[in-house]
Amino acid sequence: MIIWCCCRSWPRRVCARTQRCLALDDEQIGTVEARVLERAGEQTPAQFRQSVKRAVARVDTRAAEERHAAAKRDRTVALHPLADGMVGIWSVHTATDAEAIIARLRDLAGPTAEPGDERTIGEREADALISCVHGTCGEDGEQAPGGAPRCSS
């Protein structure tokens, strides 16, 4: 499969970009592979991604709305264990929903830390997410102990 091939020779992030092939059947994947793999070794990762994107568009002739509806059915949230007792959360959303999630977390985290708050923006965004899950974040912008956003929900 094309995903396996690119993972062997390029960083994992390139492999993730070619996941658009996952919606294809085996015959369609074979067609995409035949179109892109011959030149893959001479291309940069960005060029390879574009080649895959173009080849998939030629092979998967469904309308964009139909492909989006099919992709939307694959929304998910999953946990990925990390070192030192940490876990990453992977979620898949529509682009509009993902942008709204990030915008809300960044808004709650604030552009700068309050005086005495040593957390990075990433830490403040992670804390904002947890506060939302626990129902302690809202519109009032009041900060909970430790600098986490508190909301009136």
N, C-alpha and C positions, 0 to 999 in steps of 0.2 A: 504494500500500500504506500501511497505517496507520503503519508504522515510518518511512517516508519523510516522511509528513505531520508527524508529531510532531517529527522531527529538524529540519524547516525552521523551526518556531516555538518550540521549547523546547530547553533544553540537552541535550547528548548523553546524560547520565545517565538522562533520562526515556526516551529512545529505547531504551536498553539494557533498561529495565524492561519494555518492551512486546515483548520478543523472544519472549514466550510465544506470539505469533501465528505464529512460524516453523514450528510443528508443524502448522499448519492448511493445508488446500488453498485454492486461489484462491476457490472459492465460499464457504467458511467465512470467509475473510478479508473478503470483500465484505459478508457478513452482520454481522461484527463492526464493520466500518467504518460501515455504515448505522446501527448502534445507538449508536455513540459519537461520531462526528465532528460531528454536528449541534450538540452541546453543548460540544465540546472547547474552543472559544475562550473560553467563560465559566468554565472550570474551572481550578483550580490543577493543577500537575503531579501532585500526590498524588491529587487527585480523578480526574484523567484515568486514572492507572494503575489505580485501583480500578474505574473504568468498564470499562476494557479487561479487567481480571481477571474481572469479573462477566459480561461479554459472551462471553468465551472459554469460561467455564464452561457457559454456556447452549448454545453452539454445539458445543463438544467434549464430547459426552456419555459418552465412555469413562469407565470406572471410574478412580478415583485411582491404583490400583495399576498399571493398564495404562498410564496416562500416565507414571507414574514409571518404569516399565520402559523405555518408549520414550525418555524423557529420559535415562535412565542410559546408553543406547546411544550418546548423543552426548557422553560424556566425552571430554575432549581436553586437550592441552597445546600451546600455540603461542607463538612468539616474536614480539614487536612491537618493531621498531627504535625507539630513542629518540635524542635528541641526545647529542653528546659521547661517542660510543663506548659508550653504554649500551643495554641491551635489556631490555624488560619481558617477564615470563613470565606468560601468561594460562592458567589451567587451570580446568576445569570438573569438579566432583565432586558426589557426593551431599552433602546438607547435613551428614550425620553425619561423613562423611570429611573434608570441608572444616573443620568445627569441630575435629576431631581434629588435623589438620595445623597449624592456627593455635595450638591449645593446646600442642602439642609444641614449636613454634618459640618461643612465648612462654616456655614452661618452660625451654628451653635458653638463651634470651637472658637470662633472669633479670629480676626486677622492677626491679632497680637495677644500675647498672654497678659493677664493681669499682673500688676507688680507682685513679686514674690512667687509667682507660678513658674516653676522651672521646666514644665513639660514642653515638649516640642509640639509643633502643629499636628503631627501624626498621632501623638499621644492624646492630644486634646480631642481630635476627631474620633479616635477609638473610644475615649471616655464619653463623648457625646452619643455615640451609637449605643453604648451600654445604658446610658441614662434614658434614652428613648425606649429601649426594650423594657426597662424597669418602670417606665411611666413617670419618670422624674424630669423630663425635659419638655419645654413648652415655649410659649411666645413671650413670657415675661423677662427672659434673659437672666434671671436671678441665678447665682452660682451656688451649687451645693458645696458642702465641705470638700476640700481637695481640689476645688476649681471645676468640677464637673458641672455641665449645664443642668439647670433645674427648670422644669416646665410645669405649667399649671394644666394638667390634662385631666 
